[in-house]
Amino acid sequence: MKERRPFAVTGASPHYAPDRPVKLDHIALDLSVDPKKKKLEGTITHRAKVVASHLKWIKLDQVDLDILDVKIGMEKAKFFVEGNFLHIELNRTFEPGSTIEFSVKYQLKNPRRGIYFVGPDSDYPSKLYQAWTQGQDEDSRFWFPTFDYPNQKATTEVSVRVPKGFTAISNGALISKTDQADGVQFHYRLGTPHVTYLVSLVVGEFSEWADTGPHGLKVQYYVPKGREADGKRSFENTAKMVTAFEEKTGVRYPYEKYSQVAVQDFIFGGMENTSATTQTDLTLHDERTHLDYTSDPLVAHELAHQWFGNLLTCRDWSHGWLNEGFATFMERVWVECKSGPDGGFEEAKYYSYQDWKEYLDDDQHKYRRPIVFNTYIEPIDLFDTHLYQKGGLVLNLIRSILGEADFWKSVQLYLVRHHGQTVETLDLIRAIEEATGKNLRRVFDEWVFNAGYPEFEVSYQWHEDKKLTEWVIEQKQTGGQPSVTKDGVTTSLFHLPLSIEMTLENGERIKNTIDVGDARERVFLPSPSRPVMVRFDRDFTIPKTLKFPRPKEMLLYQLTKDSDCMGRIEAAQELGREIGKTADSELINVLEKVLTADAFWGVQVEAARVLSSIRTDQARDALVRALKISNNPKGRRGIVSALGAFKDEPSAAALKTFAEGDPSYFVEADATYAWASSKMKPWDNHRLTDIKSVEDFLHQQLEKNSYRQVIRAATLRALSELPGVESGDRPKALETLIEWTKRGHDTDARGAAVRALGSILKSAKPNEKVKILDVLSYLAEEDNFRLRFQLVPALEDSECEEAIPILSRIAQKENDGRITRAVQRAINHLMTSGTLPESVLNLKTALEKLEEEHRKLRSLFEEKMGKGFNQLSE
Ligand SMILES: [Zn+2]
C-alpha cells in the first residue's frame, strides 16, 4: 500500500476555542452598501452579559477595517487597533452578571475576504453588480468587528441601505422595506441565537418568488433576472425537504423564513447562512441538464445545516463533523425520502457508496486523520472528506447500530436539549445514551476519535455433514495488534455488529447478526442446505474494504438475482477481479445483460467498468451493443467511459455517434473524450494517419455550449492528449488550449484548459515548456478564485521544478486557506518527486504497448476457447 502523508503540515498547531469574558446576547448591524462603488460603512452594536470579574477591556476580532468611533452606551470610549484585534477600554469596571452595550462605527478599506464585490468589466460585460458575504470559517471579522468564533451565539439584526433597484437579503424575517430618497432600506431580524460566521448579507438585482412550507413557512428564492425557470427547476424540492427533515428530526424548522439566493462567482457550492442560504449560480441549470443532474444534494445539504450547524453549532472547529457530517448524511436521507421505501434505497446506498469511494481515495493517497482533530493551520484545512463523507457514513453506521427509531429519537433529544447552543461530540454520545440506554462511547472512539476503517478479509466454507457454514473474519488494518499509531494517528480494531445473510436455493434468506472485534474470528452459522448466495454487511452500512472471494456460480447468482444493488455491484467487481482475469465468455454475456437490463443504473456503470478491465474484443462488443440500446443516460455515461479504454476502430465508431449528439450533455462530453482516447495509440509511435481528423473534430466540438462547459472541458482535455502537442507538432492544438485560458471565456472552460496545459508540461519539449509555463505564470496573477483553484493542481501535475516559483508567487498573495494548503502540498510534491526522467516516460509507452499486445492475445484465445466452451455446453 502506498505510504500516506501525515495530515498536519509544517506550521500546523493545536487549536482551542478562545476565552469568553462576555456572553453575547444581541448584535445589530446598521449599514450602507453600494455594490457598484464597492463600499460598506455603518455601525455595529453588541449587547452582552459580563462573565469575567473586574472586566476593564474588551477585545474584538477585526481585519483591515477602518474603525472610526467606539461608544459604551452613549459615551465615547477609548480604543486602539493592534494586529487583527480592536481593543476597547471600558469607562468603568464591569462585574459578572451586568449588561454591557457597545457600538463601533467603521467602514471597509480593501477587504481581502469575508465580503466580495463582483461586477462587469471589459472581458465580462454582462456580469451583474453584486455584493455577498462569506463568514465561514473565521471571515466575518473582515466585514464587521465582533467576537468571531463559534463559541459565541447571539440574535442578530441587519438594517441596510442599498441603491435603488437592488435587493438586500439577510438572516431572519424582513421587518421593513422602506423607500428613501437615495435608495431602499431593508431591515431583517433573526430571533434565535446563531454564530457570527452565519451572519449573511447579499445585495444584488434579483427576481424573487416564494413557496409555502410546513406551518406556513415562507420559502423564498432569489435568482438573477432571466434565470427564473432554471431557478424553479434547481430548487424545486426545497419545501418538500423542509417537511421531510422536520418529520425525521422531530424538530420544527427553527427560523422565521428560509431563503436561497444564487450569486455569481461564489467560492463554495453553497453556504448555509442562517435562514438565508447563499448558493452558487452554477447550480442553476436548464431542462437538458436536468435529465441526469439535480441540485437536490446541494439544496438538502444547506437546508440540513439549519438544524445541524446553525441551530446547534460545533463549539470549536475540531468538532466540525457535527455540522458537515450531519449535513452530508442528510443528503442521503433526502434521497431515501424521495425514492421511498419501495425504491429499495438503491439510490441512497449507491449515494453512500460514492461518498465512501471519495473518502477512501483521500485516505489511501493523501492522508489519514481522526474525524475529530484540532491540529491545523487554518480551520478550513479540516473541511475535507474525513469531515464530510466519512462523517456522514459514520452517522449512517450509527443509525444502523441503533435502528431507525432509536437513532431519530436520539437525534431529537440532541437537537432539543442543545437548541440554540454550541455542541461537542460528547453531547451527541450522551443524547444517544439517554434516549436509548446504549453507550456508544467505544464506537465513537474507534470511528471518530481514532482514524481509519476496518479492512476485512473474509472466507467462507460450507460443511454439508454438519449443515453449518464456517466463517473466518479478519481485520487486517492493525497487523494483528489492537491498534497501530503512525504520525500520531491511531487506527484500532473495530467492534461492530455485522450482518450476514445467506440465501438458499428456494429463495429463503437466513439473516444473522454477529459481533466482531478481534483481529481474527471464526464463526459457525447453521444453514439447512448449501447457500446459493452469501452476503457480508448486507446493507452496506459499514465503511470498510472487503476481500471476500467466492465461487463463480455464487457470484453470478448474486449479480443477477440479488435484490440489493450493492450486492450486485459487489458481485460484478469480485467477478471482474478474479474471473475477469481469464477470458470468460459466460461472465461477459452476463455482464452485457446487466448493462441494459439491470434495474439500477449504478449497477450498469459498475458492470461497464468490469468489462472495460477485461479488455477483450468480446467485452468490447458487449459494450458497443449495449451502448446502442441503453436508455439510461447515467448508465450510458458508464458505458461510454468504459469504451474509451479500448483503442480500436469498433469502439471509436460507436463512440463517435454519441460524441456528435446525445440527449445528455454529460454523455456527449464523456463520449468526446472517450472517442479521442480510442483513436490514440502511443505504441504506434504516434504515426497515426488520422490524428489530423481527430484534431479537426475536436475543434468542432469546442463550438458546443453545455452545462458548466462539460463538453468543452472534455474536448480541451482530449486535445491536450493528442500526440505531438507537447513536441510542437500540433501547434494549432496548443494555441487552442492557450486561447481557452484567457479572460473573457467561461471560468469552467478556462479551468479545464489550465489543467490540460499542466498535464502536457510533464513531457513537453523545451520550446513548448517555456510557452506553457509563461501562460501559467501569467495566470498566477489572476483574481478569479475558481481559476487559481485549477491552476495549483495543474502546476502540481506538471512534475517540473520550474512550477515551484510560480506556486510560491500564488501562495504569497493568496487569501484563501484552501489554496495556500494546496500550494504547500504541491510544492512538497514537486520538491520530492522532481522531473520524470525520459527513461520512465519511455517505459510507460512500452508498458502500454505490452498491454495492447496482451489484449490481442487474450481476444484471440477467447475467440478460440470461447467457441469451444459454447459448443461443449450446447
Ligand atoms: Zn456544509
Residues whose N, C-alpha, C, O or C-beta is under 5 A from the ligand:
A	BS01	ZN	E324 A327
